[in-house]
Amino acid sequence: MMTRNQIKEREQLEMLSIEQLVPDDHLVRKLDAALDFSLIYP
């Protein structure tokens, strides 16, 4: 059975963006800076 604390924790919502999830030194960021996808996405 769930307690009141568990119910309150389930109702909480945290907003995150992709920028917050990917570290600054991640390979994906380096690839994004080096590659030009303008031919694919006009």
C-alpha positions in Angstrom: 0.0 0.0 0.0 1.3 3.5 -0.8 1.8 6.0 1.9 1.1 9.8 1.5 4.7 10.6 0.9 5.0 8.1 -1.9 1.8 9.5 -3.5 3.2 13.1 -3.3 6.5 12.0 -4.9 4.7 10.4 -7.8 2.8 13.7 -8.5 6.0 15.8 -8.8 7.1 16.7 -12.2 10.6 17.8 -13.2 11.2 19.6 -16.5 14.5 18.9 -18.3 15.8 19.9 -21.7 18.2 17.9 -23.9 20.8 20.6 -23.2 20.7 19.7 -19.5 21.0 16.0 -20.2 24.0 15.9 -22.5 27.3 16.9 -21.0 29.3 19.8 -22.6 32.2 17.5 -23.6 30.0 14.6 -25.0 30.9 13.2 -28.4 27.4 14.1 -29.7 28.1 17.8 -29.1 31.4 17.6 -30.9 29.8 15.9 -33.9 27.0 18.4 -34.0 29.6 21.3 -34.1 31.6 19.6 -36.8 29.0 18.3 -39.2 26.7 20.3 -41.5 23.3 18.7 -42.0 21.9 21.5 -44.1 21.9 19.3 -47.2 19.6 16.9 -45.5 17.3 19.4 -43.7 16.7 22.4 -45.9 
